[in-house]
Amino acid sequence: MKPLIFKTETDALLAAIIESSDDAIVSKTVDGIITSWNRGAEKMFGYSAAEALGQHITFIIPPERHMEEVDVLARIRRGEKIDHFETVRQTKDGREVNISLTVSPIKDVKGRIIGASKVARDITEQKRAEVEREQSSARERAARRSAEEANRLKDDFLATVSHELRNPLNSIVMWAGLLSSGKANEQTIARAGEAIVRAAQTQDHIIGDLLDISRIVSGKLRIDVRPLQIREVLESAIETMRPAADAKQIRVEALLDPAADPMAGDADRLRQVFWNLLSNAVKFTPKGGSIQIRSNRIDSHIEISVSDTGIGIERELLPYVFDRFRQGDSGTNRQSSGLGLGLAIVRNLVELHAAP
């Protein structure tokens, strides 16, 4: 290679600056043929000057971006300058590099455009940092929305708990006041006794759910696994719910597989699971509807399903149906009662049985 001869010290200084720059500084003809290639370009793209000179500039441009170069050359021919154009280039080893590109026309002494100079700065790390910042910001926004939603659900839950506890308490206070007045006849006394028992049982169930959720959250809920007859557990849960079903003229059908017995589990907790599922089925099935309970042994597992002809679950609620406090009909003005804990308890009890 012949040594470069510079006409002036300024030319020599300029050449030294270009050669020592960390940015890729490249010149090309108006047809895109590379005519100069500094050390910054060698470092950035992996090609030596000998490999790059005479090549078309598209050899470092990904195929899907070739039309960018067509546009760049057209603008250069019109005498335009392109400032800080962010794009992607490909290195010798196949990596893609994010760059900020500035392209300027090169003119001869007569002012004719004979080529272009390109300065490319590697902004890969900058882009990566921007993506990471955006991802971090997105996570923070999602966490904030999640916290806000959790707070809203807790507020709704506290309002619901107060409402649900107050209803049976009001009934107890009303009937107890009537009894203490001494003005009730035998029929009224009997009705009062039944109403007070029902209200007390309702409160006991609400408090039981709250205690169970507290144990689940703290990891203190345990099950006592023993051999049992699942058919007997299911029939017991069905009989417990049958009066409520009969009151709404709901037909309850049990299709229980004898091969499902025996199995191992906590009979009381499984009865609680089935009672919660059946309670929901009765609550949301209209008068005259039907509920079906089916059990099947599938290899070493037992599958139990509860289906009904009720209103169903809204599609947008399905992903959250087993979450605590989550209800399709929330607030104190809702049509149905309950704390939104039943299915959350069901899920956790079933998971405890499935755990190794």
N, C-alpha and C positions, 0 to 999 in steps of 0.2 A: 504494500500500500504506500502510495506516495505521501510524503509529509505535506500537511496543509500549509499553504502560504497565505498570510493575511496582509492585506494592503495597508491597514492602519492598526494602531494599538487598540482602537475601539472595537474593530472587528474581532481581534484576538480576545479581548475581554468578553465580548458578547458570546463568542463561541465557548469560552471557558465556563461562563455562567450557565449556558444551555446544557453543556456536557455534565456539569456537576449538580444539576437540579434533580431533586427527588421526584418531581413531576415528569410524566412522559411528555416529551416535546418532539413532535413529528411534523415533517412537511411532506406534502404530496402535490401531484399535478392536479389540474382541474378534472382529470379523468380518474383520479383516485389512486394513482401509482405512487408508492412511497419513495421519497427522494432523500430523506434524512431521518435518523433514528438515534436518539441520545441514550446515554446509560440509564436514565430514569425509565425509558421505555423498555430497555432490556430487562431491568429489574422487575418492572410491573407485569410485563407480558411473557417474559421467559425466552423470547427470541433475541438472538444476537443481531447486530446491525447487518452483518453479512447475510443472515437468513431473511431479514425483513426488506432490505433495499431491493426495489424493483417489483416487489409484490403489490397486489392490489390491497387496499386498506381493509377490504371485507374479509381478509384472512383472519382478522382478530375480532370480527363481528359475528355474533350468533346468527344463523340463517334466518330466523324469524324476525331479525332486526335489520336486514339488508335494505329494506325500503327507507329506513332512516338515513342511510348514507346517500341514497338517490336524492332525497330532499335536501340534505346538507350541501351536496355538490351543486345543486340547482341554485340554492341561496348564495353560495360563494360566487358563482358565475354572475349573479346579479349585483355583486359587490356588498352583500350583507355580512354582518358579523354575528356570530352565534355565541351568546354568553351563558356560561354555567348550565349547559344542557345536561341533565342527569340521565344516564343510560347504563347499559351493561356491555362489557367486552369479555372476550374469551381468551384465556392464557394458553400457552403451549401445552400444559399438562391437563387442559380441559376444564379448569376452574373458571367460574364466572366472577368478574370483578365489577363492582359498582363504581362508576366514575362520574366526575363532573367535568364536562368538556367545554372548552372555549375554542372556537374556530374562527380564524381571521383570513381574509383574502391576502395573497401576496401579489404585488404589482411590479412590473418592470419599469424601467426609466421613462417609458412613454405612457405609463399609467394603465397599461393593459393587465388584466388579471391572468396570471400564469400559474397560479397554484394556491395552496392554502397552508397555513401553519396551525397545528393543533396542540393544545396543552390539555393533558388529561390528569386529573388528580384522583387518587384512589380514595373513595368515600365509603368503602365497605364497612369499616368499623363504625363510622358515623351512622350509616343506615342500620347496622345491627343494634346500635345503641338506641336509635329512634324506635325500632321495632320493640325492643325490650321495654323502653319507657311506655310505649303505647299498651303493651301487654300488661305491664305493671299497673298502669292507670285503669285498664279495663278490669283487672282483678279487683282493684280497690273499689271501682264503681259497683261491681257485682257483689262484693262483700258488704258495701254500704246498703245496697238494695236488699240484700238478704237479711242484714241486721234490722233494717227498717220494717221489712215484712215480718220478721220474727217478733219485733216489738208490737206490731199491729196485732198479730195473732195472739200474743200474750194478753194484750189489752182486751181484745174480744173475748178471750178465754176467761179472764177475771170477771168481766161483765156477765158472761154466761154462767159461771159458777155461782155468782151471787144470785142470779135469777133462778137457777135450778134449785139451789138450796132454800131460797125464800119460798118457793111455791109449796113444797110439802110442809115447810114450817108454818106457813100461813094456815094450811089446812088443819094441822095439829092444834094450833092456837085457837082457831075458830071452834073446832069441835070440843076441845077441852073447856073452852069458855062456856059453851052451851051446857056441857055436863055439870060444871061447877055452879051453874045458875039454879039448879034444882028444879027446873021447869020442863025437863025432857021426859017423855013417856018411854015405855019399854022399847017400842019400835025405834024411836030416835036414838036411844042409848045404844041399841044394837048397831044401828047405822054408824053412829059416832065411833064405836069401837073398831068396826071394820075400816073406816076411813083413816083413823089414827094409825092402825097397823100398816095399812098400805103406804101412808105417807112416811112412816118410820122406815119401812123397807126400802122405799125410794131413796131416802137420805142415806141409809146404810150402803146402798149400792153405789151412790155417788162418791161417798167417802172412801169406799173400798177401791174404786177406780183411781181416785187421787193418790191413795197410799201405794197402789201397785205401780203407778207411773213414777212416784217418788223412788220406789225401790229399783225400778228399771233404770232410771237416770243415774242413780248412785251405784248401779251394778250389784245390788244386794238381793235382787229377786232370784230365788232358787226354786228348783223343782225336785220333787221326790219321785224318782222313777222306779216303778214296780210293775210286775206282770199284771195285765188287766184285760177285761173283755170290752173292746171298743163298742160293741153293739149295745151293751148295758149303759155305757156312758152316754152314747147318742140318744138312746131311748129316754134316759133320765132328763137330758136337756130338752128333748121334745115335749115331754110331759109337763115340765116346768113352764114352757111357753104356750102350751095348748089352750089354757083359758083365754089368753090374750088373742090367740088366733081365732078361737070360737066366737069371741065377742065381735070380731069383724067378719065372721062367716068365711074365714080363709081355710081352704082345704090343705092339710099337711100330709104329704106322701113321703114315706120312708122306704128306700130301696137299699137295704143293707146286705152286704156280701158276707155270708157266714165264714168264708175263707179269710176274712180280715182278722179274725180272732185266732189265737190270742196275740197281744202285742205288749210292748213295754212303754210306760209313760206315767205321767202324774194325772191320776183320774180327776182330781178336783180341778186342776188347771185346764185340762182338756175339756171338762164340762163347762168351764168358764169361757173357753174359746167358742164352743158350739152355741152356748147361750147367747153370747154377744152377736154371733152371726145370725142366729135365728131371731133375736130381738130386732136387729136391723131389718131383716126380711119382713117381719110382721109390721114394723113401724112404717115401712115405705111401700107396702103392698096394699092396694085399695080393697075396699069391702068386696067380698065375693071372689077374690083372687086365689092363687095357689102357691104353695112352697114345696119344693122337693129337696130331700136330703138323700144323698147317694154315697155309699162307701164301696170301694173296690180295692182288692189287693193286686198290686202290679209288681211282680217279682218280689223283692224284699221290702218294698214300700207299700204304704196304704194311702190311697187317695180318697179324700172326703170333700164333697162339693155341696154347697147350698145354693140353690137357684130359686128365683121367684118371678112372679109376673108384675112386679112393682115398677116404679118410675125409672129405675136404672140410675146410672151415675154419669154426669156430664163428662164429655170427652176431655175437656181441659183440666178436670179435677183428677182424672185417673192416675197421673204420675205421682200425686200427692195424697192419695186416698188413705195410705197407711201412716201418714205423718201425724204427730201429736197436734192437737188443737184444730186440725183442718176439717172444716165442714162445708158442704155445698150450700147449706142454708144457715148462715151465721148471723149473730146479732140477737138482741133480745126480742125482736119482733118476728122471729122466724116461725114457721109453721110447725116444726117438729122439736122435740126436746132432746136433751143429751149434751155431753161435754165435748164430743169429738175425740174421745180417748179410746173408745171401744176397739176400733180396728188397729190402733197403734199397740194396744195391749195384746190383741190377737197375734199380730206379727211377731212381737217379742216372745210370746209364749211358744209359738210354733218354732221360732229360731232356736230357742233353748232346747226344744225336743230334738231338733235336727243337728245340734252341735255334737261333735264326737266326744 
